[in-house]
Amino acid sequence: MLEASLSQLEQLVNDLVQQNRDLTSLNETLSAELAKAKDENESLQLNLMEQEELHGATTARIKALVERASNATASA
């Protein structure tokens, strides 16, 4: 009976060691994917900021043109 219990315990330990290896590997994979996602997120945020700057500049130019057109129409 003691031998059977030791065999079961050995099998459980082996299973736990394998599960630990599997989880460690999964953790490494997920960590790498998270790092990649953070890099992509940062890049997208910088892109968004650049687009917002361009949008702001374009808006200012359009407003200036509309004002010039309004002034030209009022003067005519």
TASULSUL-V22198 format. One record per backbone hydrogen bond with DSSP energy under -0.5 kcal/mol. NH is the residue of the N-H (numbers start at 1). CO is the residue of the C=O. E is the energy in kcal/mol with one decimal. If there is no record, write none. Layout:
# TASULSUL-V22198
nh co e
NH CO E
NH CO E
This chain:
# TASULSUL-V22198
nh co e
5 1 -2.2
6 2 -2.5
7 3 -2.3
8 4 -2.4
9 5 -2.7
10 6 -2.7
11 7 -2.4
12 8 -2.6
13 9 -2.6
14 10 -2.5
15 11 -2.6
16 12 -2.5
17 13 -2.6
18 14 -2.4
19 15 -2.7
20 16 -2.5
21 17 -2.2
22 18 -2.6
23 19 -2.7
24 20 -2.5
25 21 -2.5
26 22 -2.5
27 23 -2.6
28 24 -2.2
29 25 -2.3
30 26 -2.9
31 27 -2.4
32 28 -2.2
33 29 -2.4
34 30 -2.5
35 31 -2.3
36 32 -2.2
37 33 -2.6
38 34 -2.6
39 35 -2.2
40 36 -2.6
41 37 -2.6
42 38 -2.5
43 39 -2.4
44 40 -2.6
45 41 -2.5
46 42 -2.3
47 43 -2.4
48 44 -2.6
49 45 -2.3
50 46 -2.3
51 47 -2.5
52 48 -2.7
53 49 -2.1
54 50 -2.4
55 51 -2.8
56 52 -2.5
57 53 -2.4
58 54 -2.7
59 55 -2.7
60 56 -2.3
61 57 -2.2
62 58 -2.5
63 59 -2.6
64 60 -2.1
65 61 -2.3
66 62 -2.7
67 63 -2.5
68 64 -2.5
69 65 -2.7
70 66 -2.7
71 67 -2.7
72 68 -2.5
73 69 -2.3
74 70 -2.4
75 71 -2.0
76 72 -1.3
